[in-house]
Amino acid sequence: MSQIKKVLSPIPGVFYRRPAPNKDEYAKPGDYVKSGETIGLVEVMKSFYEVKAEVDGTIKKFIVDNEEMLEAGQEIAVIVED
């Protein structure tokens, strides 16, 4: 039975779905990700923190857009766990 896992921001900051403006997104809705795989970055004061999937599964959706401000604990994405 599949379970829903919410990916939460560990810190407040700006969310980025790609490592650089000219690079591909880490992951898109519908992509399969492994636990520990980076799905985005949160930037605060010129420091970048990787946001990683905590389970194996398929990304159902991203709740926040690229370059959107986040609060600590805010939901970033939803993964449907295998």
Backbone torsions as a table, in degrees:
resi	resn	phi	psi	omega
1	MET	NA	129.4	-179.2
2	SER	-74.3	144.1	176.1
3	GLN	-122.0	152.8	178.6
4	ILE	-94.5	130.2	177.8
5	LYS	-120.9	123.1	177.0
6	LYS	-87.2	135.3	175.1
7	VAL	-97.8	122.0	-176.0
8	LEU	-110.7	150.2	177.5
9	SER	-73.7	129.3	179.1
10	PRO	-74.3	-22.7	-175.2
11	ILE	-146.7	162.4	172.5
12	PRO	-76.4	151.0	178.3
13	GLY	160.1	-160.4	179.8
14	VAL	-104.1	131.5	-179.0
15	PHE	-91.7	134.4	176.5
16	TYR	-125.0	132.9	179.5
17	ARG	-92.3	-3.2	179.5
18	ARG	-136.3	153.8	-177.7
19	PRO	-71.0	-23.7	178.2
20	ALA	-157.6	157.2	-177.1
21	PRO	-56.0	-31.0	-177.4
22	ASN	-96.3	9.2	-179.3
23	LYS	-104.7	161.0	176.3
24	ASP	-71.1	157.3	176.1
25	GLU	-63.6	148.7	176.2
26	TYR	-59.6	-45.6	-178.1
27	ALA	-155.0	153.5	178.4
28	LYS	-124.9	158.8	173.9
29	PRO	-54.1	135.0	-177.5
30	GLY	97.0	-16.3	178.3
31	ASP	-74.6	144.2	173.1
32	TYR	-88.0	132.0	178.2
33	VAL	-125.5	152.5	176.6
34	LYS	-99.9	152.6	175.6
35	SER	-56.4	131.9	-179.2
36	GLY	92.5	-8.5	179.7
37	GLU	-77.8	136.1	179.5
38	THR	-72.1	130.7	177.3
39	ILE	-116.2	-5.6	179.4
40	GLY	178.4	179.8	178.8
41	LEU	-130.9	148.5	169.7
42	VAL	-118.7	127.2	-178.5
43	GLU	-109.4	131.1	174.4
44	VAL	-141.3	124.1	177.9
45	MET	52.4	47.2	176.9
46	LYS	68.2	10.2	174.2
47	SER	-108.9	138.7	-177.9
48	PHE	-112.1	134.0	180.0
49	TYR	-120.3	127.3	-179.8
50	GLU	-72.1	137.9	171.8
51	VAL	-102.6	121.9	-174.2
52	LYS	-116.1	149.3	172.6
53	ALA	-67.3	138.0	179.3
54	GLU	-97.7	-6.5	-179.5
55	VAL	-141.7	161.3	169.6
56	ASP	-79.9	135.7	178.1
57	GLY	168.0	-170.7	-177.3
58	THR	-107.3	132.4	177.3
59	ILE	-70.7	117.1	179.2
60	LYS	-78.9	-46.3	179.4
61	LYS	-166.1	159.2	169.5
62	PHE	-100.1	133.8	-179.4
63	ILE	-84.7	-31.9	-178.9
64	VAL	-111.4	153.8	179.0
65	ASP	-88.9	163.5	174.7
66	ASN	-59.2	136.5	179.0
67	GLU	68.2	21.6	176.6
68	GLU	-88.5	143.3	176.6
69	MET	-72.0	140.7	-179.8
70	LEU	-122.7	153.0	168.0
71	GLU	-102.1	156.1	175.3
72	ALA	-60.6	132.5	179.2
73	GLY	85.8	-2.9	179.5
74	GLN	-70.8	142.7	178.7
75	GLU	-70.5	130.4	180.0
76	ILE	-103.7	-46.0	-174.5
77	ALA	-151.6	168.5	176.9
78	VAL	-124.5	129.4	176.9
79	ILE	-116.2	132.1	173.6
80	VAL	-91.3	110.3	-176.0
81	GLU	-73.0	143.0	176.2
82	ASP	-70.4	NA	NA
